[in-house]
Amino acid sequence: MASGQETERPGRDAGRRKVVVTGIGPVTPVGTGVEEFWSGLIAGRNGVREIARFPTDDLPVKVAGDVHDFDPSRWLDPKEIRRTDRFSHYAIAAGKLAWEDAGTPDVPSERGGIVFGTGIGGIETLLVQHSVLLEKGRGACRRSWCPP
């Protein structure tokens, strides 16, 4: 979470706001949540494991830093889980964990924010829907991916 306040610094930084990070929400291969993540780091836990979520027979790489044992139902209802990609589940969980880590502050929404980064979000759903389109046709795709 971040909140800003005007600063008085001369030069090119004049008028920029200070940002204060008050909570973190790690969703990582080493652990989800501050406690689990931190204990994993301290213990030297390796988050890279053999890929188990999809077949790797034809792939040269057999390991990845996947987030294992992640249960999106802790943060989303079943309908939201079905309609969103795994990276969205991670983002929502990370945001809610960061908010809790910040002490669930009571601040106006325009005074707080979340910064979340992803390299290529939504690729899993894109690939699945592309296969559905090729194998079953346009009518079998989700409407949001293959509009009529």
OpenMM code with the backbone's topology and positions (N, CA, C; nanometers):
from openmm import Vec3, app, unit

residues = "MET ALA SER GLY GLN GLU THR GLU ARG PRO GLY ARG ASP ALA GLY ARG ARG LYS VAL VAL VAL THR GLY ILE GLY PRO VAL THR PRO VAL GLY THR GLY VAL GLU GLU PHE TRP SER GLY LEU ILE ALA GLY ARG ASN GLY VAL ARG GLU ILE ALA ARG PHE PRO THR ASP ASP LEU PRO VAL LYS VAL ALA GLY ASP VAL HIS ASP PHE ASP PRO SER ARG TRP LEU ASP PRO LYS GLU ILE ARG ARG THR ASP ARG PHE SER HIS TYR ALA ILE ALA ALA GLY LYS LEU ALA TRP GLU ASP ALA GLY THR PRO ASP VAL PRO SER GLU ARG GLY GLY ILE VAL PHE GLY THR GLY ILE GLY GLY ILE GLU THR LEU LEU VAL GLN HIS SER VAL LEU LEU GLU LYS GLY ARG GLY ALA CYS ARG ARG SER TRP CYS PRO PRO".split()
positions = [
    Vec3(0.0843, -0.1165, 0.0000),
    Vec3(0.0000, 0.0000, 0.0000),
    Vec3(0.0887, 0.1225, 0.0000),
    Vec3(0.0430, 0.2247, -0.0582),
    Vec3(0.1224, 0.3463, -0.0638),
    Vec3(0.0326, 0.4661, -0.0405),
    Vec3(0.0876, 0.5661, 0.0242),
    Vec3(0.0151, 0.6920, 0.0381),
    Vec3(0.1141, 0.8030, 0.0093),
    Vec3(0.0655, 0.9152, -0.0354),
    Vec3(0.1565, 1.0214, -0.0754),
    Vec3(0.1330, 1.1496, -0.0001),
    Vec3(0.2354, 1.2349, -0.0034),
    Vec3(0.2259, 1.3649, 0.0600),
    Vec3(0.3190, 1.4563, -0.0182),
    Vec3(0.2780, 1.5789, -0.0401),
    Vec3(0.3581, 1.6731, -0.1176),
    Vec3(0.4924, 1.6973, -0.0494),
    Vec3(0.5970, 1.7117, -0.1311),
    Vec3(0.7297, 1.7393, -0.0767),
    Vec3(0.7789, 1.8728, -0.1303),
    Vec3(0.8686, 1.9332, -0.0601),
    Vec3(0.9285, 2.0602, -0.1019),
    Vec3(1.0752, 2.0357, -0.1317),
    Vec3(1.1061, 1.9886, -0.2541),
    Vec3(1.2443, 1.9689, -0.2935),
    Vec3(1.2700, 2.0488, -0.4197),
    Vec3(1.3782, 2.1235, -0.4210),
    Vec3(1.4085, 2.2028, -0.5405),
    Vec3(1.4534, 2.1135, -0.6559),
    Vec3(1.4507, 2.1691, -0.7761),
    Vec3(1.4999, 2.0974, -0.8932),
    Vec3(1.3936, 2.0115, -0.9586),
    Vec3(1.4385, 1.9086, -1.0265),
    Vec3(1.3459, 1.8281, -1.1070),
    Vec3(1.2472, 1.7458, -1.0240),
    Vec3(1.2721, 1.7256, -0.8958),
    Vec3(1.1803, 1.6487, -0.8113),
    Vec3(1.0738, 1.7352, -0.7453),
    Vec3(1.0753, 1.8650, -0.7732),
    Vec3(0.9780, 1.9550, -0.7104),
    Vec3(0.8362, 1.9121, -0.7464),
    Vec3(0.7503, 1.9050, -0.6483),
    Vec3(0.6109, 1.8701, -0.6709),
    Vec3(0.5820, 1.7204, -0.6724),
    Vec3(0.6845, 1.6370, -0.6670),
    Vec3(0.6612, 1.4922, -0.6626),
    Vec3(0.6183, 1.4523, -0.5230),
    Vec3(0.5479, 1.3399, -0.5161),
    Vec3(0.4998, 1.2926, -0.3870),
    Vec3(0.5922, 1.1854, -0.3310),
    Vec3(0.6022, 1.1824, -0.2004),
    Vec3(0.6723, 1.0732, -0.1341),
    Vec3(0.5771, 0.9543, -0.1301),
    Vec3(0.6309, 0.8362, -0.1390),
    Vec3(0.5503, 0.7156, -0.1304),
    Vec3(0.5994, 0.6338, -0.0124),
    Vec3(0.5065, 0.5838, 0.0651),
    Vec3(0.5399, 0.5035, 0.1812),
    Vec3(0.4794, 0.3648, 0.1614),
    Vec3(0.5644, 0.2627, 0.1633),
    Vec3(0.5164, 0.1256, 0.1531),
    Vec3(0.4846, 0.0787, 0.2942),
    Vec3(0.3601, 0.0443, 0.3168),
    Vec3(0.3176, 0.0094, 0.4522),
    Vec3(0.2793, -0.1366, 0.4671),
    Vec3(0.2725, -0.2115, 0.3572),
    Vec3(0.2372, -0.3526, 0.3652),
    Vec3(0.2844, -0.4253, 0.2412),
    Vec3(0.3187, -0.5535, 0.2587),
    Vec3(0.3561, -0.6358, 0.1440),
    Vec3(0.2671, -0.7598, 0.1415),
    Vec3(0.2499, -0.8156, 0.0240),
    Vec3(0.1654, -0.9338, 0.0071),
    Vec3(0.2304, -1.0352, -0.0849),
    Vec3(0.3338, -1.1020, -0.0390),
    Vec3(0.4038, -1.1954, -0.1267),
    Vec3(0.3207, -1.3189, -0.1621),
    Vec3(0.3134, -1.3480, -0.2912),
    Vec3(0.2555, -1.4721, -0.3432),
    Vec3(0.3660, -1.5263, -0.4325),
    Vec3(0.4470, -1.6157, -0.3782),
    Vec3(0.5697, -1.6579, -0.4459),
    Vec3(0.5873, -1.8095, -0.4379),
    Vec3(0.6796, -1.8651, -0.5176),
    Vec3(0.7105, -2.0079, -0.5070),
    Vec3(0.7724, -2.0452, -0.3720),
    Vec3(0.8244, -1.9464, -0.2990),
    Vec3(0.8861, -1.9721, -0.1689),
    Vec3(0.7822, -1.9713, -0.0569),
    Vec3(0.6705, -1.9024, -0.0774),
    Vec3(0.5653, -1.8980, 0.0227),
    Vec3(0.4665, -1.7864, -0.0047),
    Vec3(0.3449, -1.8039, 0.0422),
    Vec3(0.2390, -1.7042, 0.0271),
    Vec3(0.2097, -1.6421, 0.1623),
    Vec3(0.2111, -1.5100, 0.1679),
    Vec3(0.1922, -1.4387, 0.2934),
    Vec3(0.3273, -1.4062, 0.3547),
    Vec3(0.3310, -1.3021, 0.4341),
    Vec3(0.4568, -1.2525, 0.4901),
    Vec3(0.5287, -1.3589, 0.5726),
    Vec3(0.4568, -1.4235, 0.6642),
    Vec3(0.5195, -1.5215, 0.7547),
    Vec3(0.5792, -1.6386, 0.6778),
    Vec3(0.4976, -1.6996, 0.5902),
    Vec3(0.5437, -1.8169, 0.5145),
    Vec3(0.6582, -1.7795, 0.4199),
    Vec3(0.6455, -1.6660, 0.3550),
    Vec3(0.7495, -1.6191, 0.2632),
    Vec3(0.8805, -1.5948, 0.3377),
    Vec3(0.8730, -1.5220, 0.4487),
    Vec3(0.9934, -1.4886, 0.5243),
    Vec3(1.0593, -1.6145, 0.5810),
    Vec3(0.9789, -1.7074, 0.6368),
    Vec3(1.0401, -1.8302, 0.6896),
    Vec3(1.1046, -1.9103, 0.5790),
    Vec3(1.0425, -1.9105, 0.4581),
    Vec3(1.1017, -1.9805, 0.3442),
    Vec3(1.2347, -1.9200, 0.3043),
    Vec3(1.2429, -1.7865, 0.3042),
    Vec3(1.3687, -1.7205, 0.2701),
    Vec3(1.4769, -1.7517, 0.3718),
    Vec3(1.4422, -1.7397, 0.5006),
    Vec3(1.5389, -1.7636, 0.6084),
    Vec3(1.5877, -1.9084, 0.6049),
    Vec3(1.4961, -2.0020, 0.5734),
    Vec3(1.5327, -2.1446, 0.5690),
    Vec3(1.6069, -2.1810, 0.4410),
    Vec3(1.6146, -2.0868, 0.3456),
    Vec3(1.6824, -2.1160, 0.2194),
    Vec3(1.5998, -2.2044, 0.1271),
    Vec3(1.4674, -2.1999, 0.1439),
    Vec3(1.3786, -2.2827, 0.0616),
    Vec3(1.3925, -2.2447, -0.0859),
    Vec3(1.4038, -2.3441, -0.1700),
    Vec3(1.4128, -2.3232, -0.3142),
    Vec3(1.2729, -2.3341, -0.3727),
    Vec3(1.2278, -2.2309, -0.4426),
    Vec3(1.0942, -2.2321, -0.5013),
    Vec3(1.0872, -2.2976, -0.6380),
    Vec3(1.2013, -2.3360, -0.6920),
    Vec3(1.2039, -2.3988, -0.8242),
    Vec3(1.1874, -2.5491, -0.8083),
    Vec3(1.0870, -2.6037, -0.8795),
    Vec3(1.0571, -2.7467, -0.8710),
    Vec3(1.0223, -2.8002, -1.0092),
    Vec3(1.0038, -2.9299, -1.0150),
    Vec3(0.9610, -2.9923, -1.1398),
    Vec3(0.8208, -2.9438, -1.1745),
    Vec3(0.7990, -2.9127, -1.2999),
    Vec3(0.6689, -2.8638, -1.3461),
    Vec3(0.5670, -2.9771, -1.3360),
    Vec3(0.4549, -2.9485, -1.2695),
    Vec3(0.3523, -3.0504, -1.2494),
    Vec3(0.2166, -3.0101, -1.3076),
    Vec3(0.1987, -2.8833, -1.3448),
    Vec3(0.0667, -2.8364, -1.3889),
    Vec3(0.0339, -2.8669, -1.5336),
    Vec3(0.1351, -2.9015, -1.6132),
    Vec3(0.1114, -2.9353, -1.7536),
    Vec3(0.2236, -3.0286, -1.8006),
    Vec3(0.1970, -3.1038, -1.9082),
    Vec3(0.2984, -3.1977, -1.9581),
    Vec3(0.4228, -3.1250, -2.0108),
    Vec3(0.5380, -3.1785, -1.9800),
    Vec3(0.6640, -3.1187, -2.0252),
    Vec3(0.7418, -3.2124, -2.1169),
    Vec3(0.6768, -3.3201, -2.1624),
    Vec3(0.7459, -3.4202, -2.2433),
    Vec3(0.8176, -3.3596, -2.3635),
    Vec3(0.7538, -3.2661, -2.4323),
    Vec3(0.8120, -3.2057, -2.5524),
    Vec3(0.8870, -3.0758, -2.5242),
    Vec3(0.9092, -3.0463, -2.3987),
    Vec3(0.9766, -2.9210, -2.3630),
    Vec3(1.1186, -2.9479, -2.3136),
    Vec3(1.2135, -2.8611, -2.3467),
    Vec3(1.3504, -2.8804, -2.2990),
    Vec3(1.3654, -2.8461, -2.1497),
    Vec3(1.2755, -2.7634, -2.0970),
    Vec3(1.2818, -2.7224, -1.9564),
    Vec3(1.1771, -2.7993, -1.8773),
    Vec3(1.2187, -2.8549, -1.7657),
    Vec3(1.1287, -2.9365, -1.6834),
    Vec3(1.1024, -2.8769, -1.5457),
    Vec3(1.1636, -2.7622, -1.5154),
    Vec3(1.1474, -2.6997, -1.3836),
    Vec3(1.1010, -2.5558, -1.4000),
    Vec3(1.0364, -2.5036, -1.2944),
    Vec3(0.9895, -2.3648, -1.2953),
    Vec3(0.9660, -2.3186, -1.1517),
    Vec3(0.9539, -2.1889, -1.1364),
    Vec3(0.9232, -2.1299, -1.0064),
    Vec3(0.7736, -2.1055, -0.9959),
    Vec3(0.6948, -2.2107, -0.9960),
    Vec3(0.5489, -2.2007, -0.9901),
    Vec3(0.5038, -2.1860, -0.8449),
    Vec3(0.3911, -2.1207, -0.8248),
    Vec3(0.3348, -2.1049, -0.6902),
    Vec3(0.2502, -2.2297, -0.6613),
    Vec3(0.3023, -2.3156, -0.5749),
    Vec3(0.2340, -2.4410, -0.5420),
    Vec3(0.1397, -2.4214, -0.4232),
    Vec3(0.0441, -2.5082, -0.4109),
    Vec3(-0.0488, -2.5085, -0.2967),
    Vec3(-0.1199, -2.3752, -0.2776),
    Vec3(-0.1493, -2.3072, -0.3865),
    Vec3(-0.2213, -2.1802, -0.3792),
    Vec3(-0.3704, -2.2078, -0.3925),
    Vec3(-0.4492, -2.1576, -0.2990),
    Vec3(-0.5942, -2.1778, -0.3006),
    Vec3(-0.6632, -2.0428, -0.3194),
    Vec3(-0.7093, -2.0129, -0.4428),
    Vec3(-0.7707, -1.8824, -0.4677),
    Vec3(-0.9019, -1.8619, -0.3921),
    Vec3(-0.9632, -1.9687, -0.3435),
    Vec3(-1.0915, -1.9536, -0.2727),
    Vec3(-1.0757, -1.8813, -0.1389),
    Vec3(-0.9545, -1.8625, -0.0926),
    Vec3(-0.9321, -1.7813, 0.0276),
    Vec3(-0.9622, -1.6343, -0.0007),
    Vec3(-0.9558, -1.5943, -0.1299),
    Vec3(-0.9700, -1.4527, -0.1653),
    Vec3(-1.0824, -1.4248, -0.2648),
    Vec3(-1.1291, -1.5263, -0.3356),
    Vec3(-1.2293, -1.5070, -0.4409),
    Vec3(-1.3405, -1.6093, -0.4295),
    Vec3(-1.4597, -1.5725, -0.4803),
    Vec3(-1.5676, -1.6700, -0.4814),
    Vec3(-1.5525, -1.7589, -0.6060),
    Vec3(-1.6208, -1.8746, -0.6108),
    Vec3(-1.6040, -1.9691, -0.7220),
    Vec3(-1.6284, -1.9090, -0.8609),
    Vec3(-1.7255, -1.8210, -0.8720),
    Vec3(-1.7548, -1.7592, -1.0012),
    Vec3(-1.6380, -1.6717, -1.0475),
    Vec3(-1.5812, -1.5939, -0.9547),
    Vec3(-1.4662, -1.5091, -0.9881),
    Vec3(-1.3458, -1.5949, -1.0275),
    Vec3(-1.3279, -1.7054, -0.9595),
    Vec3(-1.2162, -1.7951, -0.9897),
    Vec3(-1.2286, -1.8490, -1.1314),
    Vec3(-1.3485, -1.8918, -1.1695),
    Vec3(-1.3708, -1.9459, -1.3046),
    Vec3(-1.3493, -1.8410, -1.4125),
    Vec3(-1.3841, -1.7174, -1.3846),
    Vec3(-1.3813, -1.6120, -1.4870),
    Vec3(-1.2491, -1.5362, -1.4975),
    Vec3(-1.1555, -1.5646, -1.4099),
    Vec3(-1.0291, -1.4910, -1.4128),
    Vec3(-0.9112, -1.5870, -1.4236),
    Vec3(-0.8024, -1.5359, -1.4745),
    Vec3(-0.6819, -1.6148, -1.4933),
    Vec3(-0.6054, -1.6262, -1.3620),
    Vec3(-0.5181, -1.7241, -1.3570),
    Vec3(-0.4389, -1.7498, -1.2362),
    Vec3(-0.3599, -1.6257, -1.1925),
    Vec3(-0.3051, -1.5492, -1.2865),
    Vec3(-0.2277, -1.4307, -1.2469),
    Vec3(-0.3172, -1.3303, -1.1748),
    Vec3(-0.4462, -1.3246, -1.2105),
    Vec3(-0.5395, -1.2358, -1.1403),
    Vec3(-0.5621, -1.2845, -0.9981),
    Vec3(-0.5681, -1.4156, -0.9802),
    Vec3(-0.5841, -1.4718, -0.8456),
    Vec3(-0.4658, -1.4298, -0.7586),
    Vec3(-0.3453, -1.4398, -0.8165),
    Vec3(-0.2257, -1.4005, -0.7424),
    Vec3(-0.2296, -1.2513, -0.7079),
    Vec3(-0.2699, -1.1687, -0.8033),
    Vec3(-0.2727, -1.0240, -0.7827),
    Vec3(-0.3713, -0.9858, -0.6729),
    Vec3(-0.4899, -1.0442, -0.6760),
    Vec3(-0.5915, -1.0127, -0.5750),
    Vec3(-0.5454, -1.0600, -0.4380),
    Vec3(-0.4901, -1.1808, -0.4320),
    Vec3(-0.4393, -1.2326, -0.3045),
    Vec3(-0.3274, -1.1424, -0.2522),
    Vec3(-0.2348, -1.1033, -0.3394),
    Vec3(-0.1230, -1.0181, -0.2974),
    Vec3(-0.1736, -0.8839, -0.2451),
    Vec3(-0.2714, -0.8264, -0.3130),
    Vec3(-0.3279, -0.6994, -0.2684),
    Vec3(-0.3945, -0.7100, -0.1331),
    Vec3(-0.4735, -0.8150, -0.1158),
    Vec3(-0.5430, -0.8325, 0.0128),
    Vec3(-0.4446, -0.8641, 0.1256),
    Vec3(-0.3422, -0.9443, 0.0952),
    Vec3(-0.2398, -0.9730, 0.1963),
    Vec3(-0.1638, -0.8461, 0.2348),
    Vec3(-0.1316, -0.7623, 0.1358),
    Vec3(-0.0601, -0.6366, 0.1634),
    Vec3(-0.1462, -0.5438, 0.2483),
    Vec3(-0.2747, -0.5392, 0.2170),
    Vec3(-0.3665, -0.4550, 0.2939),
    Vec3(-0.3715, -0.5016, 0.4400),
    Vec3(-0.3795, -0.6332, 0.4596),
    Vec3(-0.3793, -0.6885, 0.5957),
    Vec3(-0.2463, -0.6603, 0.6653),
    Vec3(-0.1352, -0.6769, 0.5904),
    Vec3(-0.0035, -0.6518, 0.6485),
    Vec3(0.0114, -0.5059, 0.6900),
    Vec3(-0.0576, -0.4164, 0.6194),
    Vec3(-0.0539, -0.2732, 0.6526),
    Vec3(-0.1437, -0.2414, 0.7721),
    Vec3(-0.2164, -0.3419, 0.8211),
    Vec3(-0.3043, -0.3201, 0.9363),
    Vec3(-0.4444, -0.2803, 0.8966),
    Vec3(-0.4864, -0.3151, 0.7766),
    Vec3(-0.6172, -0.2771, 0.7202),
    Vec3(-0.6527, -0.1322, 0.7512),
    Vec3(-0.5711, -0.0409, 0.6982),
    Vec3(-0.5925, 0.1009, 0.7289),
    Vec3(-0.7259, 0.1532, 0.6770),
    Vec3(-0.7795, 0.2471, 0.7506),
    Vec3(-0.9039, 0.3123, 0.7110),
    Vec3(-0.8669, 0.4432, 0.6419),
    Vec3(-0.8458, 0.4350, 0.5100),
    Vec3(-0.8063, 0.5528, 0.4325),
    Vec3(-0.8978, 0.5666, 0.3124),
    Vec3(-0.9206, 0.6878, 0.2667),
    Vec3(-1.0005, 0.7060, 0.1454),
    Vec3(-0.9309, 0.6366, 0.0280),
    Vec3(-1.0077, 0.5744, -0.0594),
    Vec3(-0.9509, 0.4967, -0.1695),
    Vec3(-0.8585, 0.5789, -0.2589),
    Vec3(-0.8852, 0.7071, -0.2727),
    Vec3(-0.7999, 0.7899, -0.3584),
    Vec3(-0.6636, 0.8193, -0.2947),
    Vec3(-0.6455, 0.7830, -0.1697),
    Vec3(-0.5184, 0.8080, -0.1007),
    Vec3(-0.4313, 0.6831, -0.0904),
    Vec3(-0.4785, 0.5701, -0.1417),
    Vec3(-0.4022, 0.4461, -0.1339),
    Vec3(-0.3946, 0.3811, -0.2696),
    Vec3(-0.3066, 0.2855, -0.2831),
    Vec3(-0.2949, 0.2167, -0.4109),
    Vec3(-0.2121, 0.0918, -0.3990),
    Vec3(-0.2161, 0.0124, -0.5032),
    Vec3(-0.1392, -0.1115, -0.5094),
    Vec3(-0.0621, -0.1103, -0.6406),
    Vec3(0.0631, -0.1492, -0.6338),
    Vec3(0.1443, -0.1639, -0.7543),
    Vec3(0.1688, -0.3133, -0.7713),
    Vec3(0.1287, -0.3669, -0.8864),
    Vec3(0.1446, -0.5093, -0.9136),
    Vec3(0.2059, -0.5250, -1.0518),
    Vec3(0.3042, -0.6101, -1.0635),
    Vec3(0.3683, -0.6304, -1.1931),
    Vec3(0.3580, -0.7748, -1.2374),
    Vec3(0.3404, -0.7949, -1.3670),
    Vec3(0.3396, -0.9290, -1.4242),
    Vec3(0.4060, -0.9236, -1.5605),
    Vec3(0.4804, -1.0271, -1.5919),
    Vec3(0.5512, -1.0299, -1.7193),
    Vec3(0.4599, -1.0569, -1.8369),
    Vec3(0.3680, -1.1510, -1.8224),
    Vec3(0.2783, -1.1859, -1.9324),
    Vec3(0.1509, -1.2453, -1.8730),
    Vec3(0.0730, -1.1626, -1.8085),
    Vec3(-0.0488, -1.2083, -1.7427),
    Vec3(-0.1548, -1.2560, -1.8399),
    Vec3(-0.2255, -1.3612, -1.8037),
    Vec3(-0.3376, -1.4104, -1.8817),
    Vec3(-0.3017, -1.5102, -1.9897),
    Vec3(-0.1759, -1.5496, -2.0015),
    Vec3(-0.1355, -1.6388, -2.1095),
    Vec3(-0.1999, -1.7767, -2.0958),
    Vec3(-0.2210, -1.8234, -1.9739),
    Vec3(-0.2811, -1.9560, -1.9537),
    Vec3(-0.4214, -1.9607, -2.0132),
    Vec3(-0.5042, -1.8621, -1.9824),
    Vec3(-0.6396, -1.8579, -2.0366),
    Vec3(-0.6361, -1.8368, -2.1872),
    Vec3(-0.5468, -1.7536, -2.2353),
    Vec3(-0.5344, -1.7308, -2.3793),
    Vec3(-0.5042, -1.8609, -2.4522),
    Vec3(-0.4100, -1.9386, -2.4011),
    Vec3(-0.3743, -2.0646, -2.4658),
    Vec3(-0.4887, -2.1654, -2.4617),
    Vec3(-0.5571, -2.1733, -2.3487),
    Vec3(-0.6711, -2.2654, -2.3366),
    Vec3(-0.7813, -2.2258, -2.4342),
    Vec3(-0.8157, -2.0980, -2.4388),
    Vec3(-0.9227, -2.0532, -2.5282),
    Vec3(-0.8839, -2.0663, -2.6756),
    Vec3(-0.7573, -2.0508, -2.7062),
    Vec3(-0.7105, -2.0712, -2.8440),
    Vec3(-0.7305, -2.2176, -2.8843),
    Vec3(-0.6971, -2.3097, -2.7938),
    Vec3(-0.7184, -2.4525, -2.8214),
    Vec3(-0.8665, -2.4830, -2.8386),
    Vec3(-0.9510, -2.4253, -2.7535),
    Vec3(-1.0963, -2.4451, -2.7645),
    Vec3(-1.1452, -2.3944, -2.8995),
    Vec3(-1.0993, -2.2777, -2.9391),
    Vec3(-1.1382, -2.2202, -3.0678),
    Vec3(-1.1001, -2.3131, -3.1829),
    Vec3(-0.9774, -2.3640, -3.1814),
    Vec3(-0.9308, -2.4510, -3.2893),
    Vec3(-1.0013, -2.5866, -3.2911),
    Vec3(-1.0257, -2.6425, -3.1729),
    Vec3(-1.0824, -2.7775, -3.1635),
    Vec3(-1.2350, -2.7809, -3.1720),
    Vec3(-1.3023, -2.6827, -3.1135),
    Vec3(-1.4485, -2.6885, -3.1028),
    Vec3(-1.5202, -2.5750, -3.1734),
    Vec3(-1.4471, -2.4746, -3.2172),
    Vec3(-1.5094, -2.3630, -3.2863),
    Vec3(-1.5412, -2.2461, -3.1955),
    Vec3(-1.5784, -2.1372, -3.2597),
    Vec3(-1.6036, -2.0103, -3.1915),
    Vec3(-1.7110, -2.0189, -3.0835),
    Vec3(-1.8163, -2.0950, -3.1076),
    Vec3(-1.9279, -2.1040, -3.0122),
    Vec3(-1.8903, -2.1639, -2.8777),
    Vec3(-1.7810, -2.2395, -2.8727),
    Vec3(-1.7403, -2.3032, -2.7475),
    Vec3(-1.6498, -2.2144, -2.6625),
    Vec3(-1.5992, -2.1061, -2.7211),
    Vec3(-1.5099, -2.0146, -2.6479),
    Vec3(-1.5878, -1.9307, -2.5477),
    Vec3(-1.5152, -1.8834, -2.4469),
    Vec3(-1.5741, -1.7835, -2.3581),
    Vec3(-1.6025, -1.6584, -2.4404),
    Vec3(-1.7166, -1.5957, -2.4142),
    Vec3(-1.7535, -1.4768, -2.4908),
    Vec3(-1.6513, -1.3645, -2.4797),
    Vec3(-1.5869, -1.3533, -2.3646),
    Vec3(-1.4894, -1.2445, -2.3477),
    Vec3(-1.3630, -1.2678, -2.4309),
    Vec3(-1.3374, -1.3915, -2.4729),
    Vec3(-1.2187, -1.4227, -2.5519),
    Vec3(-1.2487, -1.4379, -2.7014),
    Vec3(-1.3666, -1.4851, -2.7338),
    Vec3(-1.4052, -1.5079, -2.8740),
    Vec3(-1.5439, -1.4476, -2.8952),
    Vec3(-1.5533, -1.3160, -2.9043),
    Vec3(-1.6863, -1.2532, -2.9188),
    Vec3(-1.7571, -1.3009, -3.0452),
    Vec3(-1.8905, -1.3087, -3.0395),
    Vec3(-1.9658, -1.3572, -3.1558),
    Vec3(-1.9534, -1.2656, -3.2769),
] * unit.nanometer
topology = app.Topology()
chain = topology.addChain("A")
for resn in residues:
    res = topology.addResidue(resn, chain)
    for name in ("N", "CA", "C"):
        topology.addAtom(name, app.Element.getBySymbol(name[0]), res)
